[in-house]
Amino acid sequence: MATTVNEAFTEFMSDYVNLDSTVTSDARKSRDNLLSNIAEFDDKDGFFDLCSSYNVHFGSFARKTKCRALDDIDLMIGISASGATYCSDDPWDNVRITASTTNEAQVECTRDDGTLNSTKVANKFKKELENVREYSRSEVRRNGEAIILNLKSKEWSFDIVPCFHTVKEWNGREYFLIPNGDGNWQKTDPLKDKEHVTSTNQNLDGRVLELIRLCKKWNRIKNIKTIPSYLLETLIINYCDSKSELSQYIDLRFRDALYYIANNICNPIYDMKEIQGNINKMTPDDCKSVSNKAISEYNKACEASTAEITEKDQAKAIRIWGEILGGDFPKYE
C-alpha cells in the first residue's frame, strides 16, 4: 500500500524487481563454492589443465541487471591451451581450435582432423560435475554451449561454459572462445559487456541498473512477445548512452525508456561486445507487436505523470501505473 507514486515505486522495486540481498549473498557463496569444486578437477588425471585467471562471472547477475526472481547464474571456466591453437581468420561464431597433443583430455575430445570438439569438452565437464558428491542429487545437463547445474536446494541454476582465452589479435583485442553449440567455438568478450554497463551507469549517477531491471520486469509481465533479455538490456543501454542525464525518478526514467523501445525495437541493434553485429533477430511482426505495446504503455505512463504532477491525484496515478506494471504494483492506501 502507498500514498504517493514515489512510495509505490520504492516498494515495487524493493519487493518485486530488485534481487533480495539475502538471496544475492547466498547465491554468491554458492557460486564461489562451485568454483572451488571445479578447481579440484585440475588435479585429476585425464582432465583439462584449468586456468582460473580466465574464469569469468558473466551474464546479468554479474552485471547487476538481473531482476527478481534469480533463475540462473552464468560462469565461464578457463581452460589452459596446453599448446592448442586456433584460426583467428575463422568466422567469429565458427572458430576451429587445433587441439593440444600433450593434454590427455584434449586428445580425447579431438576429431580426426585434429580440431577440438567443443561438445565433447562440455560433456567432460558435465561428467565430472555429476561425480561431485555435493551435486549428486542435482540435475546436470548440457544445453547448447552451456552445462546446466540445477541445485535441488536452490532456486537458481548455474550455466557453466568452458572457455579458452586468445592471444591479442591484429585489432588489439583478446577474446574468449566458448562452445558454439555445434561442435566448434565462438568468440565472446563478456568483460566488455560488463565494462560498458558499469561505465554507462556511473556516467548517469547510478540510475541505469534499476531502469534495466524495471524494463525487464515489464517485459516479463506484459502479454506481448517477450524481448530477449540481452537484446532488451542492450537497447536500454543504447537509450541511456544517448542521454546526458536521467531523471532521479524511476517512473519518469521508465516512461521515457518505453518511448525509446517503441521507436527502436524494429531497428538493427548491435551488441555491446562489438563482435556479433546486429543481434535483433525478432521477426518484423514481433517487433511491431512490441512497438505497439510500448507506445500504448508510454501513453498511459504520460497520463500517470500528468495525474501525479499536474492534477495532484496520486490515487489515479498509482492506479494507472498498476495497469502498466501488473497486479504486484502497490495499491493506493
GUZARO-420479 format. One record per residue (C-alpha): residue in three letters; chain; x, y, z. Coordinates in pm, whole numbers. Example, Ala and Ser with C-alpha at 12.3 -4.5 7.8 and 13.67 -1.06 7.14 Angstrom:
// GUZARO-420479
+--------+--------+--------+--------+--------+
! residu ! chaine !      X !      Y !      Z !
+--------+--------+--------+--------+--------+
!    ALA !      A !   1230 !   -450 !    780 !
!    SER !      A !   1367 !   -106 !    714 !
+--------+--------+--------+--------+--------+
END
This chain:
// GUZARO-420479
+--------+--------+--------+--------+--------+
! residu ! chaine !      X !      Y !      Z !
+--------+--------+--------+--------+--------+
!    MET !      A !      0 !      0 !      0 !
!    ALA !      A !    124 !    351 !    -82 !
!    THR !      A !      4 !    709 !    -71 !
!    THR !      A !    238 !    851 !   -338 !
!    VAL !      A !    382 !    732 !   -669 !
!    ASN !      A !    732 !    757 !   -526 !
!    GLU !      A !    638 !    533 !   -235 !
!    ALA !      A !    470 !    286 !   -470 !
!    PHE !      A !    776 !    257 !   -693 !
!    THR !      A !   1012 !    227 !   -397 !
!    GLU !      A !    804 !    -62 !   -262 !
!    PHE !      A !    766 !   -227 !   -603 !
!    MET !      A !   1137 !   -208 !   -680 !
!    SER !      A !   1229 !   -344 !   -337 !
!    ASP !      A !    976 !   -626 !   -321 !
!    TYR !      A !    930 !   -734 !   -683 !
!    VAL !      A !   1208 !   -605 !   -909 !
!    ASN !      A !   1546 !   -589 !   -734 !
!    LEU !      A !   1700 !   -913 !   -613 !
!    ASP !      A !   1669 !   -978 !   -242 !
!    SER !      A !   2003 !   -902 !    -77 !
!    THR !      A !   1993 !  -1224 !    126 !
!    VAL !      A !   1937 !  -1430 !   -189 !
!    THR !      A !   2217 !  -1244 !   -366 !
!    SER !      A !   2460 !  -1312 !    -83 !
!    ASP !      A !   2363 !  -1680 !    -70 !
!    ALA !      A !   2399 !  -1708 !   -447 !
!    ARG !      A !   2749 !  -1562 !   -442 !
!    LYS !      A !   2857 !  -1805 !   -170 !
!    SER !      A !   2709 !  -2094 !   -369 !
!    ARG !      A !   2887 !  -1970 !   -682 !
!    ASP !      A !   3221 !  -1947 !   -503 !
!    ASN !      A !   3175 !  -2295 !   -361 !
!    LEU !      A !   3106 !  -2430 !   -710 !
!    LEU !      A !   3420 !  -2264 !   -842 !
!    SER !      A !   3621 !  -2425 !   -560 !
!    ASN !      A !   3481 !  -2766 !   -654 !
!    ILE !      A !   3560 !  -2715 !  -1021 !
!    ALA !      A !   3915 !  -2603 !   -934 !
!    GLU !      A !   3973 !  -2950 !   -789 !
!    PHE !      A !   3913 !  -3103 !  -1134 !
!    ASP !      A !   4251 !  -2957 !  -1232 !
!    ASP !      A !   4431 !  -3208 !  -1012 !
!    LYS !      A !   4263 !  -3512 !  -1164 !
!    ASP !      A !   4430 !  -3733 !  -1421 !
!    GLY !      A !   4261 !  -3729 !  -1758 !
!    PHE !      A !   4106 !  -3384 !  -1717 !
!    PHE !      A !   4190 !  -3049 !  -1874 !
!    ASP !      A !   4452 !  -2816 !  -1733 !
!    LEU !      A !   4242 !  -2535 !  -1591 !
!    CYS !      A !   4331 !  -2167 !  -1580 !
!    SER !      A !   4138 !  -1991 !  -1305 !
!    SER !      A !   4271 !  -1650 !  -1409 !
!    TYR !      A !   4036 !  -1678 !  -1709 !
!    ASN !      A !   3729 !  -1774 !  -1508 !
!    VAL !      A !   3462 !  -1513 !  -1576 !
!    HIS !      A !   3143 !  -1420 !  -1389 !
!    PHE !      A !   2920 !  -1307 !  -1675 !
!    GLY !      A !   2555 !  -1255 !  -1760 !
!    SER !      A !   2300 !  -1027 !  -1599 !
!    PHE !      A !   2373 !  -1145 !  -1243 !
!    ALA !      A !   2736 !  -1036 !  -1282 !
!    ARG !      A !   2634 !   -708 !  -1446 !
!    LYS !      A !   2376 !   -643 !  -1168 !
!    THR !      A !   2097 !   -615 !  -1423 !
!    LYS !      A !   1912 !   -931 !  -1321 !
!    CYS !      A !   1558 !   -870 !  -1197 !
!    ARG !      A !   1376 !  -1087 !   -949 !
!    ALA !      A !   1350 !  -1382 !   -935 !
!    LEU !      A !   1705 !  -1513 !   -963 !
!    ASP !      A !   1684 !  -1808 !  -1201 !
!    ASP !      A !   2035 !  -1860 !  -1333 !
!    ILE !      A !   2397 !  -1761 !  -1274 !
!    ASP !      A !   2648 !  -1770 !  -1559 !
!    LEU !      A !   3009 !  -1883 !  -1523 !
!    MET !      A !   3289 !  -1929 !  -1772 !
!    ILE !      A !   3563 !  -2175 !  -1671 !
!    GLY !      A !   3907 !  -2114 !  -1819 !
!    ILE !      A !   4100 !  -2400 !  -1979 !
!    SER !      A !   4475 !  -2376 !  -2036 !
!    ALA !      A !   4566 !  -2405 !  -2403 !
!    SER !      A !   4846 !  -2654 !  -2329 !
!    GLY !      A !   4972 !  -2596 !  -2682 !
!    ALA !      A !   4633 !  -2573 !  -2857 !
!    THR !      A !   4599 !  -2309 !  -3128 !
!    TYR !      A !   4307 !  -2151 !  -3311 !
!    CYS !      A !   4240 !  -1998 !  -3651 !
!    SER !      A !   4189 !  -1625 !  -3598 !
!    ASP !      A !   4058 !  -1583 !  -3954 !
!    ASP !      A !   3759 !  -1809 !  -3895 !
!    PRO !      A !   3413 !  -1651 !  -3862 !
!    TRP !      A !   3354 !  -1527 !  -3507 !
!    ASP !      A !   3082 !  -1786 !  -3448 !
!    ASN !      A !   3257 !  -2089 !  -3602 !
!    VAL !      A !   3617 !  -2093 !  -3482 !
!    ARG !      A !   3830 !  -2406 !  -3513 !
!    ILE !      A !   4074 !  -2496 !  -3237 !
!    THR !      A !   4361 !  -2733 !  -3316 !
!    ALA !      A !   4384 !  -2944 !  -3002 !
!    SER !      A !   4685 !  -3000 !  -2779 !
!    THR !      A !   4872 !  -3322 !  -2844 !
!    THR !      A !   5003 !  -3339 !  -2487 !
!    ASN !      A !   4689 !  -3291 !  -2276 !
!    GLU !      A !   4506 !  -3622 !  -2240 !
!    ALA !      A !   4162 !  -3466 !  -2205 !
!    GLN !      A !   4204 !  -3256 !  -2518 !
!    VAL !      A !   4330 !  -3558 !  -2711 !
!    GLU !      A !   4016 !  -3749 !  -2610 !
!    CYS !      A !   3799 !  -3463 !  -2745 !
!    THR !      A !   3983 !  -3434 !  -3078 !
!    ARG !      A !   3827 !  -3503 !  -3416 !
!    ASP !      A !   4006 !  -3693 !  -3692 !
!    ASP !      A !   4123 !  -3360 !  -3842 !
!    GLY !      A !   4291 !  -3260 !  -3514 !
!    THR !      A !   4033 !  -2998 !  -3414 !
!    LEU !      A !   3884 !  -2982 !  -3068 !
!    ASN !      A !   3517 !  -3080 !  -3045 !
!    SER !      A !   3351 !  -2833 !  -2806 !
!    THR !      A !   3057 !  -3067 !  -2747 !
!    LYS !      A !   3291 !  -3336 !  -2614 !
!    VAL !      A !   3469 !  -3077 !  -2400 !
!    ALA !      A !   3139 !  -2970 !  -2245 !
!    ASN !      A !   3041 !  -3332 !  -2187 !
!    LYS !      A !   3362 !  -3397 !  -1993 !
!    PHE !      A !   3276 !  -3108 !  -1762 !
!    LYS !      A !   2922 !  -3246 !  -1728 !
!    LYS !      A !   3050 !  -3593 !  -1634 !
!    GLU !      A !   3293 !  -3450 !  -1378 !
!    LEU !      A !   3022 !  -3240 !  -1215 !
!    GLU !      A !   2800 !  -3547 !  -1188 !
!    ASN !      A !   3077 !  -3717 !   -988 !
!    VAL !      A !   3092 !  -3441 !   -724 !
!    ARG !      A !   2914 !  -3580 !   -418 !
!    GLU !      A !   2772 !  -3240 !   -327 !
!    TYR !      A !   2585 !  -3229 !   -659 !
!    SER !      A !   2492 !  -3598 !   -680 !
!    ARG !      A !   2122 !  -3526 !   -624 !
!    SER !      A !   2118 !  -3230 !   -858 !
!    GLU !      A !   2030 !  -3229 !  -1226 !
!    VAL !      A !   2326 !  -3181 !  -1461 !
!    ARG !      A !   2260 !  -3147 !  -1831 !
!    ARG !      A !   2410 !  -2988 !  -2138 !
!    ASN !      A !   2218 !  -2725 !  -2334 !
!    GLY !      A !   2395 !  -2595 !  -2642 !
!    GLU !      A !   2705 !  -2407 !  -2529 !
!    ALA !      A !   2649 !  -2449 !  -2153 !
!    ILE !      A !   2632 !  -2719 !  -1887 !
!    ILE !      A !   2328 !  -2656 !  -1668 !
!    LEU !      A !   2359 !  -2743 !  -1299 !
!    ASN !      A !   2021 !  -2735 !  -1123 !
!    LEU !      A !   2077 !  -2746 !   -749 !
!    LYS !      A !   1790 !  -2916 !   -571 !
!    SER !      A !   1825 !  -2692 !   -266 !
!    LYS !      A !   1843 !  -2357 !   -453 !
!    GLU !      A !   1602 !  -2154 !   -662 !
!    TRP !      A !   1866 !  -2083 !   -925 !
!    SER !      A !   2073 !  -2292 !  -1164 !
!    PHE !      A !   2428 !  -2244 !  -1287 !
!    ASP !      A !   2510 !  -2214 !  -1657 !
!    ILE !      A !   2870 !  -2334 !  -1682 !
!    VAL !      A !   3061 !  -2261 !  -2001 !
!    PRO !      A !   3415 !  -2391 !  -2069 !
!    CYS !      A !   3638 !  -2138 !  -2243 !
!    PHE !      A !   3982 !  -2062 !  -2382 !
!    HIS !      A !   4143 !  -1719 !  -2396 !
!    THR !      A !   4301 !  -1597 !  -2718 !
!    VAL !      A !   4617 !  -1405 !  -2784 !
!    LYS !      A !   4594 !  -1039 !  -2881 !
!    GLU !      A !   4479 !  -1018 !  -3243 !
!    TRP !      A !   4551 !   -769 !  -3522 !
!    ASN !      A !   4286 !   -527 !  -3390 !
!    GLY !      A !   4441 !   -523 !  -3044 !
!    ARG !      A !   4159 !   -725 !  -2890 !
!    GLU !      A !   4166 !  -1051 !  -2699 !
!    TYR !      A !   3868 !  -1285 !  -2690 !
!    PHE !      A !   3726 !  -1579 !  -2504 !
!    LEU !      A !   3638 !  -1887 !  -2710 !
!    ILE !      A !   3331 !  -2077 !  -2592 !
!    PRO !      A !   3131 !  -2367 !  -2744 !
!    ASN !      A !   2906 !  -2255 !  -3029 !
!    GLY !      A !   2653 !  -2534 !  -2976 !
!    ASP !      A !   2756 !  -2705 !  -3299 !
!    GLY !      A !   3091 !  -2861 !  -3211 !
!    ASN !      A !   3318 !  -2567 !  -3284 !
!    TRP !      A !   3380 !  -2246 !  -3090 !
!    GLN !      A !   3276 !  -1882 !  -3096 !
!    LYS !      A !   3432 !  -1558 !  -2985 !
!    THR !      A !   3289 !  -1359 !  -2698 !
!    ASP !      A !   3402 !  -1092 !  -2454 !
!    PRO !      A !   3166 !  -1060 !  -2156 !
!    LEU !      A !   3410 !   -829 !  -1980 !
!    LYS !      A !   3341 !   -568 !  -2246 !
!    ASP !      A !   2967 !   -600 !  -2180 !
!    LYS !      A !   3021 !   -550 !  -1808 !
!    GLU !      A !   3256 !   -256 !  -1857 !
!    HIS !      A !   3007 !    -84 !  -2089 !
!    VAL !      A !   2713 !   -128 !  -1850 !
!    THR !      A !   2919 !    -16 !  -1549 !
!    SER !      A !   3055 !    289 !  -1731 !
!    THR !      A !   2711 !    399 !  -1853 !
!    ASN !      A !   2567 !    356 !  -1504 !
!    GLN !      A !   2846 !    561 !  -1347 !
!    ASN !      A !   2817 !    835 !  -1608 !
!    LEU !      A !   2447 !    875 !  -1526 !
!    ASP !      A !   2472 !    889 !  -1148 !
!    GLY !      A !   2392 !    523 !  -1086 !
!    ARG !      A !   2044 !    549 !  -1240 !
!    VAL !      A !   2080 !    288 !  -1515 !
!    LEU !      A !   2084 !    -52 !  -1343 !
!    GLU !      A !   1743 !    -18 !  -1178 !
!    LEU !      A !   1598 !    110 !  -1504 !
!    ILE !      A !   1720 !   -200 !  -1686 !
!    ARG !      A !   1574 !   -425 !  -1415 !
!    LEU !      A !   1239 !   -247 !  -1428 !
!    CYS !      A !   1225 !   -274 !  -1807 !
!    LYS !      A !   1300 !   -647 !  -1779 !
!    LYS !      A !   1022 !   -685 !  -1522 !
!    TRP !      A !    778 !   -510 !  -1754 !
!    ASN !      A !    897 !   -729 !  -2040 !
!    ARG !      A !    815 !  -1042 !  -1839 !
!    ILE !      A !    472 !   -948 !  -1710 !
!    LYS !      A !    310 !   -798 !  -2018 !
!    ASN !      A !    113 !  -1014 !  -2258 !
!    ILE !      A !    325 !   -938 !  -2562 !
!    LYS !      A !    611 !  -1101 !  -2746 !
!    THR !      A !    898 !  -1113 !  -2495 !
!    ILE !      A !   1214 !   -930 !  -2595 !
!    PRO !      A !   1525 !  -1147 !  -2538 !
!    SER !      A !   1691 !  -1027 !  -2217 !
!    TYR !      A !   2030 !   -933 !  -2362 !
!    LEU !      A !   1864 !   -756 !  -2655 !
!    LEU !      A !   1646 !   -551 !  -2420 !
!    GLU !      A !   1942 !   -468 !  -2197 !
!    THR !      A !   2143 !   -352 !  -2496 !
!    LEU !      A !   1851 !   -141 !  -2617 !
!    ILE !      A !   1821 !     33 !  -2279 !
!    ILE !      A !   2197 !     90 !  -2263 !
!    ASN !      A !   2177 !    249 !  -2609 !
!    TYR !      A !   1898 !    472 !  -2481 !
!    CYS !      A !   2099 !    573 !  -2175 !
!    ASP !      A !   2411 !    636 !  -2385 !
!    SER !      A !   2207 !    884 !  -2589 !
!    LYS !      A !   2120 !   1089 !  -2278 !
!    SER !      A !   2336 !   1339 !  -2092 !
!    GLU !      A !   2130 !   1286 !  -1776 !
!    LEU !      A !   1844 !   1074 !  -1645 !
!    SER !      A !   1564 !   1177 !  -1412 !
!    GLN !      A !   1614 !   1097 !  -1045 !
!    TYR !      A !   1261 !    950 !  -1051 !
!    ILE !      A !   1242 !    590 !  -1172 !
!    ASP !      A !    886 !    633 !  -1305 !
!    LEU !      A !    994 !    912 !  -1540 !
!    ARG !      A !   1302 !    720 !  -1650 !
!    PHE !      A !   1086 !    419 !  -1727 !
!    ARG !      A !    824 !    627 !  -1908 !
!    ASP !      A !   1084 !    772 !  -2145 !
!    ALA !      A !   1252 !    432 !  -2195 !
!    LEU !      A !    917 !    294 !  -2316 !
!    TYR !      A !    910 !    561 !  -2586 !
!    TYR !      A !   1263 !    466 !  -2691 !
!    ILE !      A !   1171 !     96 !  -2705 !
!    ALA !      A !    868 !    173 !  -2920 !
!    ASN !      A !   1075 !    371 !  -3169 !
!    ASN !      A !   1383 !    149 !  -3185 !
!    ILE !      A !   1283 !   -217 !  -3137 !
!    CYS !      A !   1229 !   -256 !  -3511 !
!    ASN !      A !   1581 !   -131 !  -3593 !
!    PRO !      A !   1915 !   -314 !  -3602 !
!    ILE !      A !   2065 !   -335 !  -3253 !
!    TYR !      A !   2437 !   -405 !  -3224 !
!    ASP !      A !   2590 !   -599 !  -2936 !
!    MET !      A !   2794 !   -418 !  -2674 !
!    LYS !      A !   3084 !   -660 !  -2729 !
!    GLU !      A !   3116 !   -538 !  -3089 !
!    ILE !      A !   3151 !   -897 !  -3209 !
!    GLN !      A !   2811 !  -1027 !  -3317 !
!    GLY !      A !   2683 !   -734 !  -3520 !
!    ASN !      A !   2304 !   -694 !  -3530 !
!    ILE !      A !   2157 !   -906 !  -3251 !
!    ASN !      A !   1795 !   -814 !  -3321 !
!    LYS !      A !   1665 !  -1143 !  -3460 !
!    MET !      A !   1300 !  -1076 !  -3377 !
!    THR !      A !   1058 !  -1107 !  -3667 !
!    PRO !      A !    910 !   -788 !  -3814 !
!    ASP !      A !    567 !   -888 !  -3680 !
!    ASP !      A !    702 !   -945 !  -3330 !
!    CYS !      A !    892 !   -616 !  -3338 !
!    LYS !      A !    578 !   -435 !  -3447 !
!    SER !      A !    379 !   -601 !  -3168 !
!    VAL !      A !    632 !   -489 !  -2906 !
!    SER !      A !    648 !   -140 !  -3055 !
!    ASN !      A !    271 !   -101 !  -3047 !
!    LYS !      A !    253 !   -223 !  -2688 !
!    ALA !      A !    538 !      2 !  -2576 !
!    ILE !      A !    384 !    315 !  -2729 !
!    SER !      A !     48 !    228 !  -2573 !
!    GLU !      A !    216 !    188 !  -2234 !
!    TYR !      A !    411 !    510 !  -2287 !
!    ASN !      A !     86 !    698 !  -2344 !
!    LYS !      A !    -52 !    550 !  -2023 !
!    ALA !      A !    266 !    649 !  -1841 !
!    CYS !      A !    226 !   1006 !  -1965 !
!    GLU !      A !   -130 !   1000 !  -1831 !
!    ALA !      A !      1 !    878 !  -1495 !
!    SER !      A !    264 !   1153 !  -1487 !
!    THR !      A !      0 !   1415 !  -1562 !
!    ALA !      A !   -223 !   1278 !  -1288 !
!    GLU !      A !     62 !   1292 !  -1037 !
!    ILE !      A !    231 !   1620 !  -1129 !
!    THR !      A !    -42 !   1838 !  -1280 !
!    GLU !      A !   -366 !   1703 !  -1132 !
!    LYS !      A !   -206 !   1618 !   -794 !
!    ASP !      A !   -407 !   1294 !   -797 !
!    GLN !      A !   -178 !   1029 !   -650 !
!    ALA !      A !   -451 !    765 !   -639 !
!    LYS !      A !   -521 !    796 !  -1011 !
!    ALA !      A !   -151 !    791 !  -1098 !
!    ILE !      A !    -87 !    481 !   -889 !
!    ARG !      A !   -386 !    306 !  -1047 !
!    ILE !      A !   -255 !    374 !  -1398 !
!    TRP !      A !     95 !    254 !  -1309 !
!    GLY !      A !    -68 !    -64 !  -1180 !
!    GLU !      A !   -227 !   -115 !  -1522 !
!    ILE !      A !    119 !    -86 !  -1677 !
!    LEU !      A !    320 !   -291 !  -1427 !
!    GLY !      A !     69 !   -555 !  -1322 !
!    GLY !      A !   -108 !   -675 !  -1012 !
!    ASP !      A !    200 !   -671 !   -788 !
!    PHE !      A !    229 !   -294 !   -818 !
!    PRO !      A !    119 !   -140 !   -484 !
!    LYS !      A !   -236 !    -14 !   -446 !
!    TYR !      A !   -323 !    333 !   -322 !
!    GLU !      A !   -377 !    334 !     53 !
+--------+--------+--------+--------+--------+
END
